[in-house]
Amino acid sequence: MSALNPLRRVRKRWRAFWSVNWIKTYYFNLKMFSFQTALKLPVFIYGDYKLTNLSGRVVIDAPIKKGMIGFGHPFEAQTRSRGIGEIVIVGTVVFKGYVHFGKDVYFQIGKNAHCEMGNFSCLGSQTTLICRERIIIGDYVRIAYETQLLDSVFHQLIDLKTNTKKPKTAPIAIGNYNWIGNRTTIMKGTITPDYMTVGSNSLCNKDYSALGNHVLIGGIPAKLLKTDITRDWEGEQHILDSLVRK
C-alpha cells in the first residue's frame, strides 16, 4: 500500500497540471500584471473560460503566490463544466488574498466600477457577479452555486407620482465569514454583518447590519430566522490550509 502512495500523488499532480488552461493562464497574467508579477502566475484559468474583455485593472493586495486566484477552480463536488464561464473586467478588481471561482461563473466588472474580494472568498459554480458601481466581499465568504450578485437593476425606473428617476445602482457589501446559500439573489444596496448565514433561494435587498453578527436570514425578501448561529469556520480551517499548500 505504501508503494502506491507516491504513484497516487504523481497522478494527482498530473491531473491538476492538465486541468489548467495554460494558454489562457499565461495570457491573463501577462495582460493584467507587470512582467515580474505575471511570471509568478498568481491567476490560474481552468477549463474553457471566455476572456471577453480585459481592458480594466486587477490588483492583488497580498503576498503574490502561484495560483492563488483560480477561475474555474475544481474545488466543488461538480466535475463537469458547461463551458459558459466568462470574464469581463473593464473596471477595477482587488483581490485581498486567495480567491476561488467555481466552474461556469460569469464575472463582469463594468466601466469605472470597483470590486473587492477578500482572502479565502469564493464564488460557487454558475454564479453571476455583475458590478456596475461597487461590490465588496469580505474575508472567508463562501457563496454557493447559482447565486447572483447584482449592484444594478440595469434599466431605469421612474416614480410616476413625483416624476423622478430611481437610482439604478447601489453598493453591495458582504461582511467577513458570510455563508450565502445556493440560488440566492443579492441585489443593490445589500449590506451584511460578519458571520451571517443566508438560506438557500433567498432574496437580499437591504442593509442587515442592525441584526448583528452570528445570525441566519432567509426568504423572499430575506428576514431574520435565527440568532446565535454560525458556520463551523474553525472546524473547516484544515480545508482552507490545504488549498494554500496546493
Legacy VTK file of the C-alpha trace (Angstrom):
# vtk DataFile Version 3.0
C-alpha trace
ASCII
DATASET POLYDATA
POINTS 246 float
0.000 0.000 0.000
2.800 2.423 0.881
4.398 1.881 -2.535
1.206 3.061 -4.197
1.066 6.373 -2.329
3.855 8.085 -4.348
2.168 6.926 -7.560
-1.169 8.357 -6.448
0.483 11.665 -5.627
2.080 11.777 -9.070
-1.259 11.047 -10.748
-2.971 13.719 -8.660
-0.375 16.321 -9.605
-0.552 15.271 -13.248
-4.331 15.706 -13.312
-4.023 19.080 -11.563
-1.460 20.213 -14.126
-3.652 19.328 -17.100
-6.780 20.860 -15.550
-5.208 24.310 -16.027
-5.719 26.098 -19.330
-2.114 27.202 -19.652
-2.589 29.323 -22.776
-5.313 31.457 -21.201
-3.481 31.461 -17.859
-0.343 32.991 -19.392
-2.409 35.398 -21.479
-4.404 36.649 -18.476
-1.344 37.171 -16.289
0.713 38.892 -18.976
-2.251 41.098 -19.907
-3.199 42.199 -16.371
0.102 42.401 -14.453
3.636 43.673 -14.758
6.029 41.183 -16.334
7.656 40.371 -12.995
4.296 39.633 -11.377
2.972 37.758 -14.408
5.896 35.330 -14.277
4.732 34.243 -10.825
1.374 33.181 -12.343
-0.867 34.346 -9.468
-4.004 33.645 -11.537
-4.892 30.239 -12.976
-7.594 29.785 -15.605
-9.108 26.299 -15.508
-11.100 24.869 -18.385
-12.676 26.897 -21.168
-13.279 30.338 -19.644
-14.029 33.061 -22.174
-11.862 36.153 -21.678
-14.245 38.662 -23.243
-12.723 41.971 -22.155
-9.636 42.557 -20.014
-9.236 46.291 -20.549
-9.609 47.054 -16.817
-7.278 46.669 -13.876
-6.520 43.794 -11.490
-4.743 44.452 -8.182
-3.516 41.786 -5.759
-3.301 43.334 -2.298
-1.492 40.383 -0.693
1.778 38.453 -0.991
1.949 37.008 -4.515
1.669 33.218 -4.686
1.388 30.938 -7.699
-2.212 30.012 -8.488
-3.637 31.931 -5.528
-6.600 33.040 -7.658
-8.396 30.449 -9.742
-11.180 30.865 -12.309
-12.919 27.538 -12.862
-11.064 26.095 -9.894
-12.298 22.490 -9.268
-12.950 22.872 -5.539
-16.584 21.704 -5.569
-18.322 18.359 -5.977
-19.215 19.103 -9.605
-16.714 17.587 -12.030
-18.252 18.725 -15.327
-18.415 22.187 -16.869
-20.928 23.657 -19.307
-18.197 25.803 -20.807
-20.050 29.081 -20.140
-17.577 30.731 -17.768
-16.816 34.297 -18.803
-14.617 37.133 -17.518
-15.262 40.811 -18.277
-13.002 43.261 -16.422
-13.382 46.845 -17.594
-13.245 48.455 -14.140
-11.031 47.556 -11.171
-10.813 44.284 -9.242
-8.847 43.984 -5.996
-8.018 40.539 -4.644
-7.104 40.563 -0.938
-5.600 37.058 -0.937
-6.622 33.584 -2.048
-9.811 33.712 -4.134
-11.543 30.894 -5.991
-14.187 30.942 -8.707
-16.080 27.742 -9.480
-16.935 26.416 -12.917
-19.081 28.474 -15.297
-19.004 31.716 -13.275
-19.949 34.929 -15.100
-17.777 37.730 -13.674
-18.370 41.224 -15.041
-16.820 44.443 -13.669
-18.134 47.417 -15.610
-16.501 50.680 -16.578
-15.466 52.767 -13.536
-16.813 50.016 -11.234
-14.867 48.668 -8.262
-14.954 45.134 -6.862
-13.000 43.726 -3.921
-12.795 40.073 -2.926
-11.388 39.165 0.472
-8.953 36.438 1.436
-10.420 32.933 1.024
-13.597 34.225 -0.573
-15.172 32.140 -3.310
-17.962 32.141 -5.874
-19.563 28.751 -6.489
-20.273 27.239 -9.885
-22.682 29.048 -12.213
-22.687 32.149 -10.009
-23.180 35.535 -11.674
-21.478 38.682 -10.365
-22.187 41.913 -12.216
-20.655 45.056 -10.727
-21.625 48.423 -12.193
-20.728 50.568 -9.159
-19.170 48.819 -6.146
-19.213 45.309 -4.664
-17.119 44.478 -1.583
-16.863 40.856 -0.440
-15.141 40.252 2.903
-12.693 37.585 4.034
-13.780 33.934 4.268
-17.010 34.450 2.360
-18.443 31.301 0.782
-21.046 31.976 -1.896
-22.743 28.800 -3.110
-23.617 27.825 -6.659
-26.134 29.584 -8.920
-26.170 32.731 -6.794
-26.477 36.235 -8.269
-24.784 39.429 -7.037
-26.135 42.449 -8.919
-25.487 46.007 -7.777
-27.678 47.393 -10.561
-31.238 46.952 -11.828
-29.815 47.832 -15.296
-32.968 49.596 -16.543
-34.254 52.983 -15.428
-37.274 53.091 -13.114
-39.381 56.239 -12.786
-41.636 57.215 -9.882
-44.735 58.386 -11.733
-46.081 60.315 -8.713
-43.000 62.524 -8.444
-41.675 62.043 -11.967
-38.232 61.308 -10.522
-35.806 58.664 -11.637
-34.863 55.938 -9.169
-31.156 55.103 -8.692
-30.112 52.227 -10.927
-27.141 51.193 -8.774
-26.189 50.988 -5.095
-23.118 49.380 -3.480
-23.135 45.846 -2.067
-21.026 44.998 0.991
-20.778 41.394 2.236
-19.243 41.006 5.711
-16.489 38.623 6.761
-17.276 34.944 7.361
-20.552 35.027 5.479
-22.096 31.853 4.092
-24.515 32.528 1.235
-26.775 29.598 0.331
-27.220 28.424 -3.239
-29.532 30.182 -5.689
-29.630 33.352 -3.600
-30.048 36.738 -5.254
-28.161 39.659 -3.703
-29.444 42.961 -5.040
-28.171 46.532 -4.962
-27.926 48.111 -1.523
-27.397 44.828 0.312
-25.144 45.080 3.371
-24.491 42.136 5.668
-22.713 41.945 9.054
-19.929 39.477 9.857
-20.731 35.802 10.439
-24.076 35.942 8.684
-25.662 32.858 7.093
-28.162 33.275 4.264
-30.526 30.399 3.492
-30.859 28.942 0.002
-33.191 30.577 -2.545
-33.292 33.885 -0.668
-33.537 37.478 -1.864
-31.338 40.045 -0.099
-32.065 43.675 -0.923
-31.330 45.915 2.094
-28.966 46.713 4.968
-28.981 43.874 7.527
-26.261 45.327 9.758
-28.637 46.088 12.631
-29.292 42.361 13.102
-25.759 41.903 14.440
-23.322 39.040 13.933
-23.998 35.289 14.028
-27.480 35.356 12.551
-29.378 33.347 9.953
-31.642 35.082 7.451
-33.706 33.709 4.603
-36.805 34.078 2.467
-38.118 36.401 -0.241
-37.273 39.017 0.795
-34.833 37.738 3.427
-35.704 38.246 7.093
-34.256 37.164 10.423
-34.776 33.447 11.106
-32.380 32.645 13.943
-29.768 34.295 16.173
-26.589 32.930 17.775
-25.753 30.563 14.919
-22.771 30.341 12.568
-20.925 28.008 10.246
-18.139 25.988 11.896
-15.345 28.068 10.438
-12.712 26.833 12.896
-13.609 23.224 12.139
-13.048 23.821 8.415
-9.715 25.592 8.794
-7.771 22.500 7.706
-9.612 22.560 4.363
-8.565 26.149 3.756
-4.998 25.362 4.791
-4.883 22.522 2.249
-5.798 24.960 -0.521
-2.802 27.099 0.415
-0.486 24.099 0.305
-1.644 23.349 -3.212
LINES 1 247
246 0 1 2 3 4 5 6 7 8 9 10 11 12 13 14 15 16 17 18 19 20 21 22 23 24 25 26 27 28 29 30 31 32 33 34 35 36 37 38 39 40 41 42 43 44 45 46 47 48 49 50 51 52 53 54 55 56 57 58 59 60 61 62 63 64 65 66 67 68 69 70 71 72 73 74 75 76 77 78 79 80 81 82 83 84 85 86 87 88 89 90 91 92 93 94 95 96 97 98 99 100 101 102 103 104 105 106 107 108 109 110 111 112 113 114 115 116 117 118 119 120 121 122 123 124 125 126 127 128 129 130 131 132 133 134 135 136 137 138 139 140 141 142 143 144 145 146 147 148 149 150 151 152 153 154 155 156 157 158 159 160 161 162 163 164 165 166 167 168 169 170 171 172 173 174 175 176 177 178 179 180 181 182 183 184 185 186 187 188 189 190 191 192 193 194 195 196 197 198 199 200 201 202 203 204 205 206 207 208 209 210 211 212 213 214 215 216 217 218 219 220 221 222 223 224 225 226 227 228 229 230 231 232 233 234 235 236 237 238 239 240 241 242 243 244 245
